[in-house]
Amino acid sequence: MCYAAGVSRASFYRVWQQREPEEEAMELRARMQQIVVAHRRCYGYRRVTRELKDQGWRVNHKRVARMMAEDNLLAVRRRKYIVTTDSGHDLPVHRNLAATLRLGGINQLWVADITYIRLREQFLYLAVVLDAYSRRVVGWALGESLETFLVLAALRQAISERQPGIGLVHHSDRGTQYASREYIRLLEEYGIEPSMSRAGRPYDNAMCESFIKTLKQEEIYTRQYRDRADLELHMAEFLEQYYNRHRLHSALGYRTPASFEQSLQVPTAQMSFFRHEEIYRPDAGSNQEEP
């Protein structure tokens, strides 16, 4: 109707609110219910506000927070996330390259980590690889043990999916899986630079830790999985469909990783070096006899 009349949806909702405030409030509450249920009661008032604005509603975040509190729609808080990392090994440890890296596009920095998932009768382990610029999950793998083949499977999937160029930095903790010879050999094969967190600094890999917290709060703690097949099915749905394509990220301007990457222009590969005046002359003097 708005399209046919040539008016914006925001204008329609604004006039509607002035003329029929009670009906408009009920419709707004219904839309908020739909958004909260669609996102498994994991969206806070900020993301709900952004979803409403994307749908054409002209609404203030304070009003959304108040109405969500009145309707008991505020995000459910889950149990505390516990991090466990075994870095007691004699394998080579690589310096932290991610700490000084300034990102300007995708496939410049990947972050990786492992977490555990408890089923009724067993533990399973999930290895993930994220693109730090777009927050997109580019590789993941499930396994019954913490052996190196688990993280190798996630990395191979990421490489196959993204086909990165030489110079990509891969950051992880100091776990034995990421420091293993097989894993480092695969990184070197594709020209990927390994980077690891400093000793006693878990926040060096905070981005991946934050993702795992989101994964557990919004997916794992909200379900009871029957078996591994059931877990793999829901994990694929959450990571590849919901998280990458539907969940809004505040760090991306409340866009999904997929839509954020689509909005990026393909950058031209460039490499710059500092000049030393005693060796190199400025480009402006190219018309001199000796370049």
SEVEXMAR-421091 format. One record per residue (C-alpha): y, x, z; residue in three letters; residue number from 0. Coordinates in Angstrom, 1 decimal, m for minus. Layout:
# residues N
<rec c2="Y" c1="X" c3="Z" rogu="Ala" torza="NUM"/>
...
# end
This chain:
# residues 291
<rec c2="0.0" c1="0.0" c3="0.0" rogu="Met" torza="0"/>
<rec c2="2.4" c1="2.8" c3="0.8" rogu="Cys" torza="1"/>
<rec c2="1.6" c1="4.6" c3="m2.5" rogu="Tyr" torza="2"/>
<rec c2="2.1" c1="1.3" c3="m4.4" rogu="Ala" torza="3"/>
<rec c2="5.4" c1="0.6" c3="m2.7" rogu="Ala" torza="4"/>
<rec c2="6.7" c1="4.2" c3="m3.1" rogu="Gly" torza="5"/>
<rec c2="7.2" c1="4.9" c3="0.6" rogu="Val" torza="6"/>
<rec c2="5.7" c1="7.5" c3="2.9" rogu="Ser" torza="7"/>
<rec c2="3.2" c1="6.6" c3="5.5" rogu="Arg" torza="8"/>
<rec c2="5.4" c1="8.1" c3="8.2" rogu="Ala" torza="9"/>
<rec c2="8.2" c1="5.7" c3="7.3" rogu="Ser" torza="10"/>
<rec c2="5.8" c1="2.8" c3="7.4" rogu="Phe" torza="11"/>
<rec c2="4.5" c1="3.7" c3="10.9" rogu="Tyr" torza="12"/>
<rec c2="8.1" c1="4.3" c3="12.1" rogu="Arg" torza="13"/>
<rec c2="9.2" c1="0.8" c3="11.0" rogu="Val" torza="14"/>
<rec c2="6.0" c1="m0.8" c3="12.2" rogu="Trp" torza="15"/>
<rec c2="6.5" c1="0.8" c3="15.7" rogu="Gln" torza="16"/>
<rec c2="10.0" c1="m0.7" c3="15.9" rogu="Gln" torza="17"/>
<rec c2="9.0" c1="m4.2" c3="14.8" rogu="Arg" torza="18"/>
<rec c2="5.5" c1="m4.6" c3="16.4" rogu="Glu" torza="19"/>
<rec c2="5.2" c1="m2.0" c3="19.1" rogu="Pro" torza="20"/>
<rec c2="2.1" c1="m3.5" c3="20.8" rogu="Glu" torza="21"/>
<rec c2="0.1" c1="m3.7" c3="17.6" rogu="Glu" torza="22"/>
<rec c2="1.2" c1="m0.2" c3="16.6" rogu="Glu" torza="23"/>
<rec c2="0.1" c1="1.1" c3="20.0" rogu="Ala" torza="24"/>
<rec c2="m3.3" c1="m0.5" c3="19.7" rogu="Met" torza="25"/>
<rec c2="m3.8" c1="0.9" c3="16.2" rogu="Glu" torza="26"/>
<rec c2="m2.7" c1="4.4" c3="17.4" rogu="Leu" torza="27"/>
<rec c2="m5.2" c1="4.2" c3="20.3" rogu="Arg" torza="28"/>
<rec c2="m8.0" c1="3.2" c3="17.8" rogu="Ala" torza="29"/>
<rec c2="m7.2" c1="6.2" c3="15.6" rogu="Arg" torza="30"/>
<rec c2="m7.2" c1="8.5" c3="18.6" rogu="Met" torza="31"/>
<rec c2="m10.6" c1="7.2" c3="19.6" rogu="Gln" torza="32"/>
<rec c2="m11.9" c1="7.9" c3="16.1" rogu="Gln" torza="33"/>
<rec c2="m10.6" c1="11.4" c3="16.1" rogu="Ile" torza="34"/>
<rec c2="m12.0" c1="12.2" c3="19.6" rogu="Val" torza="35"/>
<rec c2="m15.4" c1="10.8" c3="18.8" rogu="Val" torza="36"/>
<rec c2="m15.6" c1="12.6" c3="15.4" rogu="Ala" torza="37"/>
<rec c2="m14.9" c1="15.9" c3="17.2" rogu="His" torza="38"/>
<rec c2="m17.3" c1="15.2" c3="20.1" rogu="Arg" torza="39"/>
<rec c2="m14.6" c1="14.9" c3="22.7" rogu="Arg" torza="40"/>
<rec c2="m13.7" c1="18.6" c3="22.2" rogu="Cys" torza="41"/>
<rec c2="m10.3" c1="18.1" c3="20.7" rogu="Tyr" torza="42"/>
<rec c2="m7.3" c1="18.4" c3="23.1" rogu="Gly" torza="43"/>
<rec c2="m4.0" c1="16.5" c3="22.7" rogu="Tyr" torza="44"/>
<rec c2="m2.5" c1="19.2" c3="20.4" rogu="Arg" torza="45"/>
<rec c2="m5.2" c1="19.0" c3="17.8" rogu="Arg" torza="46"/>
<rec c2="m5.3" c1="15.2" c3="18.0" rogu="Val" torza="47"/>
<rec c2="m1.6" c1="15.1" c3="17.5" rogu="Thr" torza="48"/>
<rec c2="m1.9" c1="17.3" c3="14.4" rogu="Arg" torza="49"/>
<rec c2="m4.7" c1="15.1" c3="13.0" rogu="Glu" torza="50"/>
<rec c2="m2.5" c1="12.0" c3="13.5" rogu="Leu" torza="51"/>
<rec c2="0.4" c1="13.7" c3="11.8" rogu="Lys" torza="52"/>
<rec c2="m1.8" c1="14.7" c3="8.9" rogu="Asp" torza="53"/>
<rec c2="m2.8" c1="11.0" c3="8.6" rogu="Gln" torza="54"/>
<rec c2="0.9" c1="10.0" c3="8.3" rogu="Gly" torza="55"/>
<rec c2="1.6" c1="9.0" c3="11.9" rogu="Trp" torza="56"/>
<rec c2="5.0" c1="10.0" c3="13.4" rogu="Arg" torza="57"/>
<rec c2="4.0" c1="10.6" c3="17.0" rogu="Val" torza="58"/>
<rec c2="5.0" c1="13.0" c3="19.8" rogu="Asn" torza="59"/>
<rec c2="2.4" c1="15.2" c3="21.5" rogu="His" torza="60"/>
<rec c2="3.6" c1="14.0" c3="24.9" rogu="Lys" torza="61"/>
<rec c2="2.8" c1="10.5" c3="24.0" rogu="Arg" torza="62"/>
<rec c2="m0.6" c1="11.5" c3="22.7" rogu="Val" torza="63"/>
<rec c2="m1.4" c1="13.4" c3="25.9" rogu="Ala" torza="64"/>
<rec c2="m0.3" c1="10.4" c3="28.0" rogu="Arg" torza="65"/>
<rec c2="m2.4" c1="7.9" c3="26.0" rogu="Met" torza="66"/>
<rec c2="m5.4" c1="10.1" c3="26.0" rogu="Met" torza="67"/>
<rec c2="m5.2" c1="10.4" c3="29.7" rogu="Ala" torza="68"/>
<rec c2="m4.9" c1="6.7" c3="30.1" rogu="Glu" torza="69"/>
<rec c2="m8.0" c1="6.1" c3="27.8" rogu="Asp" torza="70"/>
<rec c2="m10.0" c1="9.0" c3="29.4" rogu="Asn" torza="71"/>
<rec c2="m10.1" c1="10.8" c3="26.0" rogu="Leu" torza="72"/>
<rec c2="m9.1" c1="14.3" c3="27.2" rogu="Leu" torza="73"/>
<rec c2="m11.4" c1="17.1" c3="26.2" rogu="Ala" torza="74"/>
<rec c2="m14.4" c1="17.5" c3="28.5" rogu="Val" torza="75"/>
<rec c2="m14.5" c1="20.9" c3="30.2" rogu="Arg" torza="76"/>
<rec c2="m17.9" c1="22.7" c3="30.1" rogu="Arg" torza="77"/>
<rec c2="m19.6" c1="25.3" c3="32.2" rogu="Arg" torza="78"/>
<rec c2="m18.3" c1="28.8" c3="32.4" rogu="Lys" torza="79"/>
<rec c2="m19.5" c1="31.1" c3="29.6" rogu="Tyr" torza="80"/>
<rec c2="m21.4" c1="34.2" c3="30.7" rogu="Ile" torza="81"/>
<rec c2="m21.2" c1="37.4" c3="28.7" rogu="Val" torza="82"/>
<rec c2="m24.1" c1="40.0" c3="28.8" rogu="Thr" torza="83"/>
<rec c2="m24.1" c1="43.2" c3="26.8" rogu="Thr" torza="84"/>
<rec c2="m26.5" c1="46.1" c3="27.0" rogu="Asp" torza="85"/>
<rec c2="m24.6" c1="49.3" c3="26.0" rogu="Ser" torza="86"/>
<rec c2="m26.7" c1="51.8" c3="27.9" rogu="Gly" torza="87"/>
<rec c2="m28.1" c1="53.9" c3="25.1" rogu="His" torza="88"/>
<rec c2="m27.8" c1="57.4" c3="23.5" rogu="Asp" torza="89"/>
<rec c2="m26.9" c1="56.2" c3="20.0" rogu="Leu" torza="90"/>
<rec c2="m23.6" c1="57.3" c3="18.4" rogu="Pro" torza="91"/>
<rec c2="m20.6" c1="55.1" c3="19.4" rogu="Val" torza="92"/>
<rec c2="m17.8" c1="54.6" c3="16.9" rogu="His" torza="93"/>
<rec c2="m14.1" c1="54.5" c3="17.7" rogu="Arg" torza="94"/>
<rec c2="m12.1" c1="51.3" c3="17.9" rogu="Asn" torza="95"/>
<rec c2="m10.5" c1="50.8" c3="14.5" rogu="Leu" torza="96"/>
<rec c2="m9.7" c1="47.1" c3="14.9" rogu="Ala" torza="97"/>
<rec c2="m7.1" c1="47.8" c3="17.7" rogu="Ala" torza="98"/>
<rec c2="m4.6" c1="49.3" c3="15.3" rogu="Thr" torza="99"/>
<rec c2="m5.5" c1="47.3" c3="12.2" rogu="Leu" torza="100"/>
<rec c2="m2.8" c1="45.0" c3="10.8" rogu="Arg" torza="101"/>
<rec c2="m4.4" c1="42.2" c3="8.7" rogu="Leu" torza="102"/>
<rec c2="m3.0" c1="40.9" c3="5.5" rogu="Gly" torza="103"/>
<rec c2="m5.9" c1="39.0" c3="4.0" rogu="Gly" torza="104"/>
<rec c2="m9.6" c1="38.1" c3="4.2" rogu="Ile" torza="105"/>
<rec c2="m12.4" c1="40.7" c3="4.1" rogu="Asn" torza="106"/>
<rec c2="m10.4" c1="43.3" c3="5.9" rogu="Gln" torza="107"/>
<rec c2="m11.9" c1="42.9" c3="9.4" rogu="Leu" torza="108"/>
<rec c2="m15.2" c1="41.3" c3="10.4" rogu="Trp" torza="109"/>
<rec c2="m16.1" c1="40.8" c3="14.0" rogu="Val" torza="110"/>
<rec c2="m19.7" c1="40.3" c3="15.3" rogu="Ala" torza="111"/>
<rec c2="m21.5" c1="39.4" c3="18.4" rogu="Asp" torza="112"/>
<rec c2="m24.7" c1="37.9" c3="19.9" rogu="Ile" torza="113"/>
<rec c2="m25.3" c1="35.1" c3="22.3" rogu="Thr" torza="114"/>
<rec c2="m28.3" c1="33.3" c3="23.8" rogu="Tyr" torza="115"/>
<rec c2="m29.3" c1="29.6" c3="23.6" rogu="Ile" torza="116"/>
<rec c2="m31.7" c1="28.1" c3="26.0" rogu="Arg" torza="117"/>
<rec c2="m34.1" c1="25.5" c3="24.8" rogu="Leu" torza="118"/>
<rec c2="m36.6" c1="23.5" c3="27.0" rogu="Arg" torza="119"/>
<rec c2="m39.3" c1="26.1" c3="26.9" rogu="Glu" torza="120"/>
<rec c2="m37.8" c1="29.3" c3="25.3" rogu="Gln" torza="121"/>
<rec c2="m34.7" c1="31.3" c3="24.7" rogu="Phe" torza="122"/>
<rec c2="m33.3" c1="31.9" c3="21.2" rogu="Leu" torza="123"/>
<rec c2="m30.6" c1="34.3" c3="20.2" rogu="Tyr" torza="124"/>
<rec c2="m27.8" c1="33.8" c3="17.7" rogu="Leu" torza="125"/>
<rec c2="m26.0" c1="36.6" c3="15.8" rogu="Ala" torza="126"/>
<rec c2="m22.7" c1="35.7" c3="14.1" rogu="Val" torza="127"/>
<rec c2="m20.2" c1="37.5" c3="11.8" rogu="Val" torza="128"/>
<rec c2="m16.6" c1="36.2" c3="11.5" rogu="Leu" torza="129"/>
<rec c2="m13.7" c1="37.0" c3="9.2" rogu="Asp" torza="130"/>
<rec c2="m11.0" c1="37.9" c3="11.6" rogu="Ala" torza="131"/>
<rec c2="m8.2" c1="36.8" c3="9.3" rogu="Tyr" torza="132"/>
<rec c2="m9.4" c1="33.3" c3="8.5" rogu="Ser" torza="133"/>
<rec c2="m11.7" c1="32.8" c3="11.6" rogu="Arg" torza="134"/>
<rec c2="m14.4" c1="31.7" c3="9.2" rogu="Arg" torza="135"/>
<rec c2="m18.1" c1="32.2" c3="10.0" rogu="Val" torza="136"/>
<rec c2="m19.4" c1="34.3" c3="7.1" rogu="Val" torza="137"/>
<rec c2="m22.9" c1="35.1" c3="8.4" rogu="Gly" torza="138"/>
<rec c2="m25.3" c1="34.0" c3="11.1" rogu="Trp" torza="139"/>
<rec c2="m28.9" c1="34.3" c3="12.1" rogu="Ala" torza="140"/>
<rec c2="m31.3" c1="32.8" c3="14.7" rogu="Leu" torza="141"/>
<rec c2="m34.2" c1="34.7" c3="16.3" rogu="Gly" torza="142"/>
<rec c2="m36.5" c1="34.8" c3="19.2" rogu="Glu" torza="143"/>
<rec c2="m35.7" c1="38.4" c3="20.2" rogu="Ser" torza="144"/>
<rec c2="m32.7" c1="40.8" c3="20.4" rogu="Leu" torza="145"/>
<rec c2="m34.2" c1="43.3" c3="18.0" rogu="Glu" torza="146"/>
<rec c2="m32.0" c1="44.9" c3="15.3" rogu="Thr" torza="147"/>
<rec c2="m33.4" c1="42.7" c3="12.5" rogu="Phe" torza="148"/>
<rec c2="m31.5" c1="39.7" c3="14.0" rogu="Leu" torza="149"/>
<rec c2="m28.0" c1="41.3" c3="13.5" rogu="Val" torza="150"/>
<rec c2="m29.1" c1="42.8" c3="10.2" rogu="Leu" torza="151"/>
<rec c2="m30.0" c1="39.3" c3="8.9" rogu="Ala" torza="152"/>
<rec c2="m26.5" c1="38.0" c3="9.9" rogu="Ala" torza="153"/>
<rec c2="m24.8" c1="41.0" c3="8.2" rogu="Leu" torza="154"/>
<rec c2="m26.8" c1="40.7" c3="5.0" rogu="Arg" torza="155"/>
<rec c2="m25.9" c1="37.0" c3="4.8" rogu="Gln" torza="156"/>
<rec c2="m22.2" c1="37.8" c3="5.2" rogu="Ala" torza="157"/>
<rec c2="m22.3" c1="40.5" c3="2.6" rogu="Ile" torza="158"/>
<rec c2="m24.1" c1="38.3" c3="0.1" rogu="Ser" torza="159"/>
<rec c2="m21.7" c1="35.4" c3="0.8" rogu="Glu" torza="160"/>
<rec c2="m18.4" c1="37.4" c3="0.6" rogu="Arg" torza="161"/>
<rec c2="m19.2" c1="40.5" c3="m1.6" rogu="Gln" torza="162"/>
<rec c2="m16.5" c1="42.6" c3="0.2" rogu="Pro" torza="163"/>
<rec c2="m14.9" c1="45.6" c3="m1.3" rogu="Gly" torza="164"/>
<rec c2="m14.9" c1="49.2" c3="0.1" rogu="Ile" torza="165"/>
<rec c2="m12.7" c1="49.6" c3="3.2" rogu="Gly" torza="166"/>
<rec c2="m13.7" c1="46.6" c3="5.2" rogu="Leu" torza="167"/>
<rec c2="m13.9" c1="47.2" c3="9.0" rogu="Val" torza="168"/>
<rec c2="m16.8" c1="45.8" c3="11.0" rogu="His" torza="169"/>
<rec c2="m16.1" c1="45.5" c3="14.7" rogu="His" torza="170"/>
<rec c2="m18.6" c1="44.8" c3="17.5" rogu="Ser" torza="171"/>
<rec c2="m19.5" c1="45.7" c3="21.0" rogu="Asp" torza="172"/>
<rec c2="m21.5" c1="48.8" c3="21.9" rogu="Arg" torza="173"/>
<rec c2="m24.9" c1="47.0" c3="22.0" rogu="Gly" torza="174"/>
<rec c2="m27.9" c1="48.9" c3="20.8" rogu="Thr" torza="175"/>
<rec c2="m28.4" c1="46.5" c3="17.8" rogu="Gln" torza="176"/>
<rec c2="m25.0" c1="47.4" c3="16.3" rogu="Tyr" torza="177"/>
<rec c2="m25.3" c1="51.1" c3="17.1" rogu="Ala" torza="178"/>
<rec c2="m28.7" c1="51.4" c3="15.6" rogu="Ser" torza="179"/>
<rec c2="m29.4" c1="53.6" c3="12.6" rogu="Arg" torza="180"/>
<rec c2="m30.5" c1="50.7" c3="10.5" rogu="Glu" torza="181"/>
<rec c2="m27.4" c1="48.8" c3="11.1" rogu="Tyr" torza="182"/>
<rec c2="m25.0" c1="51.7" c3="10.5" rogu="Ile" torza="183"/>
<rec c2="m26.9" c1="52.6" c3="7.4" rogu="Arg" torza="184"/>
<rec c2="m26.4" c1="49.1" c3="6.0" rogu="Leu" torza="185"/>
<rec c2="m22.7" c1="49.3" c3="6.7" rogu="Leu" torza="186"/>
<rec c2="m22.3" c1="52.7" c3="5.0" rogu="Glu" torza="187"/>
<rec c2="m24.3" c1="51.5" c3="2.0" rogu="Glu" torza="188"/>
<rec c2="m21.6" c1="48.9" c3="1.3" rogu="Tyr" torza="189"/>
<rec c2="m18.6" c1="51.1" c3="2.3" rogu="Gly" torza="190"/>
<rec c2="m18.0" c1="49.2" c3="5.5" rogu="Ile" torza="191"/>
<rec c2="m16.3" c1="51.1" c3="8.3" rogu="Glu" torza="192"/>
<rec c2="m18.0" c1="50.6" c3="11.8" rogu="Pro" torza="193"/>
<rec c2="m15.7" c1="49.9" c3="14.8" rogu="Ser" torza="194"/>
<rec c2="m16.8" c1="49.3" c3="18.4" rogu="Met" torza="195"/>
<rec c2="m15.1" c1="48.2" c3="21.6" rogu="Ser" torza="196"/>
<rec c2="m14.1" c1="50.7" c3="24.2" rogu="Arg" torza="197"/>
<rec c2="m16.2" c1="51.2" c3="27.3" rogu="Ala" torza="198"/>
<rec c2="m15.4" c1="48.6" c3="29.9" rogu="Gly" torza="199"/>
<rec c2="m13.1" c1="46.6" c3="27.6" rogu="Arg" torza="200"/>
<rec c2="m14.9" c1="43.4" c3="26.6" rogu="Pro" torza="201"/>
<rec c2="m11.5" c1="41.9" c3="25.5" rogu="Tyr" torza="202"/>
<rec c2="m11.6" c1="44.3" c3="22.5" rogu="Asp" torza="203"/>
<rec c2="m13.9" c1="41.8" c3="20.9" rogu="Asn" torza="204"/>
<rec c2="m12.0" c1="38.8" c3="22.3" rogu="Ala" torza="205"/>
<rec c2="m11.9" c1="36.9" c3="19.0" rogu="Met" torza="206"/>
<rec c2="m15.7" c1="36.7" c3="18.7" rogu="Cys" torza="207"/>
<rec c2="m16.1" c1="36.0" c3="22.4" rogu="Glu" torza="208"/>
<rec c2="m13.6" c1="33.1" c3="22.0" rogu="Ser" torza="209"/>
<rec c2="m15.6" c1="31.7" c3="19.1" rogu="Phe" torza="210"/>
<rec c2="m18.9" c1="31.8" c3="21.1" rogu="Ile" torza="211"/>
<rec c2="m17.2" c1="30.0" c3="23.9" rogu="Lys" torza="212"/>
<rec c2="m16.1" c1="27.3" c3="21.4" rogu="Thr" torza="213"/>
<rec c2="m19.6" c1="27.1" c3="20.0" rogu="Leu" torza="214"/>
<rec c2="m21.2" c1="26.5" c3="23.4" rogu="Lys" torza="215"/>
<rec c2="m18.6" c1="24.0" c3="24.6" rogu="Gln" torza="216"/>
<rec c2="m18.4" c1="22.0" c3="21.5" rogu="Glu" torza="217"/>
<rec c2="m22.0" c1="22.1" c3="20.2" rogu="Glu" torza="218"/>
<rec c2="m24.7" c1="23.7" c3="22.4" rogu="Ile" torza="219"/>
<rec c2="m23.7" c1="22.1" c3="25.7" rogu="Tyr" torza="220"/>
<rec c2="m23.3" c1="18.7" c3="24.1" rogu="Thr" torza="221"/>
<rec c2="m26.9" c1="18.4" c3="22.9" rogu="Arg" torza="222"/>
<rec c2="m30.6" c1="18.6" c3="23.9" rogu="Gln" torza="223"/>
<rec c2="m32.5" c1="20.4" c3="21.1" rogu="Tyr" torza="224"/>
<rec c2="m36.1" c1="19.5" c3="20.7" rogu="Arg" torza="225"/>
<rec c2="m37.2" c1="22.8" c3="19.2" rogu="Asp" torza="226"/>
<rec c2="m36.1" c1="25.7" c3="17.0" rogu="Arg" torza="227"/>
<rec c2="m36.1" c1="23.6" c3="13.8" rogu="Ala" torza="228"/>
<rec c2="m33.8" c1="21.1" c3="15.5" rogu="Asp" torza="229"/>
<rec c2="m31.5" c1="23.8" c3="16.7" rogu="Leu" torza="230"/>
<rec c2="m31.3" c1="25.5" c3="13.3" rogu="Glu" torza="231"/>
<rec c2="m30.5" c1="22.2" c3="11.6" rogu="Leu" torza="232"/>
<rec c2="m27.6" c1="21.4" c3="14.0" rogu="His" torza="233"/>
<rec c2="m26.4" c1="25.0" c3="14.0" rogu="Met" torza="234"/>
<rec c2="m26.1" c1="25.0" c3="10.2" rogu="Ala" torza="235"/>
<rec c2="m24.2" c1="21.7" c3="10.3" rogu="Glu" torza="236"/>
<rec c2="m21.8" c1="22.9" c3="13.0" rogu="Phe" torza="237"/>
<rec c2="m21.1" c1="26.4" c3="11.6" rogu="Leu" torza="238"/>
<rec c2="m21.0" c1="25.8" c3="7.9" rogu="Glu" torza="239"/>
<rec c2="m19.7" c1="22.2" c3="7.8" rogu="Gln" torza="240"/>
<rec c2="m17.8" c1="21.3" c3="10.9" rogu="Tyr" torza="241"/>
<rec c2="m16.4" c1="24.6" c3="12.1" rogu="Tyr" torza="242"/>
<rec c2="m15.6" c1="26.1" c3="8.7" rogu="Asn" torza="243"/>
<rec c2="m14.5" c1="23.0" c3="6.9" rogu="Arg" torza="244"/>
<rec c2="m13.3" c1="20.4" c3="9.5" rogu="His" torza="245"/>
<rec c2="m12.3" c1="21.9" c3="12.8" rogu="Arg" torza="246"/>
<rec c2="m8.5" c1="22.6" c3="13.0" rogu="Leu" torza="247"/>
<rec c2="m7.5" c1="26.1" c3="14.4" rogu="His" torza="248"/>
<rec c2="m4.2" c1="26.5" c3="16.2" rogu="Ser" torza="249"/>
<rec c2="m4.1" c1="30.2" c3="15.1" rogu="Ala" torza="250"/>
<rec c2="m4.2" c1="29.0" c3="11.5" rogu="Leu" torza="251"/>
<rec c2="m1.3" c1="26.5" c3="11.8" rogu="Gly" torza="252"/>
<rec c2="m3.8" c1="23.7" c3="12.6" rogu="Tyr" torza="253"/>
<rec c2="m5.8" c1="24.2" c3="9.4" rogu="Arg" torza="254"/>
<rec c2="m9.5" c1="24.7" c3="8.9" rogu="Thr" torza="255"/>
<rec c2="m10.8" c1="28.2" c3="7.9" rogu="Pro" torza="256"/>
<rec c2="m11.8" c1="26.8" c3="4.5" rogu="Ala" torza="257"/>
<rec c2="m8.5" c1="25.2" c3="3.7" rogu="Ser" torza="258"/>
<rec c2="m6.7" c1="28.3" c3="5.0" rogu="Phe" torza="259"/>
<rec c2="m8.5" c1="30.6" c3="2.7" rogu="Glu" torza="260"/>
<rec c2="m7.9" c1="28.2" c3="m0.2" rogu="Gln" torza="261"/>
<rec c2="m4.2" c1="28.5" c3="0.4" rogu="Ser" torza="262"/>
<rec c2="m4.2" c1="32.3" c3="0.2" rogu="Leu" torza="263"/>
<rec c2="m3.2" c1="34.0" c3="m3.0" rogu="Gln" torza="264"/>
<rec c2="m5.5" c1="36.7" c3="m4.2" rogu="Val" torza="265"/>
<rec c2="m3.8" c1="40.0" c3="m3.1" rogu="Pro" torza="266"/>
<rec c2="m3.5" c1="43.0" c3="m5.4" rogu="Thr" torza="267"/>
<rec c2="m5.4" c1="45.9" c3="m4.0" rogu="Ala" torza="268"/>
<rec c2="m2.9" c1="48.6" c3="m3.0" rogu="Gln" torza="269"/>
<rec c2="m3.1" c1="51.9" c3="m1.1" rogu="Met" torza="270"/>
<rec c2="0.0" c1="53.7" c3="0.2" rogu="Ser" torza="271"/>
<rec c2="0.4" c1="57.1" c3="1.7" rogu="Phe" torza="272"/>
<rec c2="3.3" c1="58.8" c3="3.5" rogu="Phe" torza="273"/>
<rec c2="5.1" c1="61.4" c3="1.4" rogu="Arg" torza="274"/>
<rec c2="5.9" c1="64.9" c3="2.6" rogu="His" torza="275"/>
<rec c2="9.2" c1="66.1" c3="1.1" rogu="Glu" torza="276"/>
<rec c2="8.1" c1="69.7" c3="0.9" rogu="Glu" torza="277"/>
<rec c2="5.2" c1="68.7" c3="m1.4" rogu="Ile" torza="278"/>
<rec c2="6.1" c1="65.5" c3="m3.2" rogu="Tyr" torza="279"/>
<rec c2="9.4" c1="64.6" c3="m4.7" rogu="Arg" torza="280"/>
<rec c2="10.8" c1="61.0" c3="m4.7" rogu="Pro" torza="281"/>
<rec c2="9.9" c1="58.8" c3="m7.6" rogu="Asp" torza="282"/>
<rec c2="13.6" c1="58.4" c3="m8.4" rogu="Ala" torza="283"/>
<rec c2="13.6" c1="62.0" c3="m9.7" rogu="Gly" torza="284"/>
<rec c2="11.0" c1="61.4" c3="m12.4" rogu="Ser" torza="285"/>
<rec c2="13.6" c1="62.3" c3="m15.1" rogu="Asn" torza="286"/>
<rec c2="13.8" c1="65.9" c3="m14.0" rogu="Gln" torza="287"/>
<rec c2="12.2" c1="68.7" c3="m15.9" rogu="Glu" torza="288"/>
<rec c2="9.4" c1="69.4" c3="m13.4" rogu="Glu" torza="289"/>
<rec c2="7.9" c1="66.2" c3="m11.9" rogu="Pro" torza="290"/>
# end
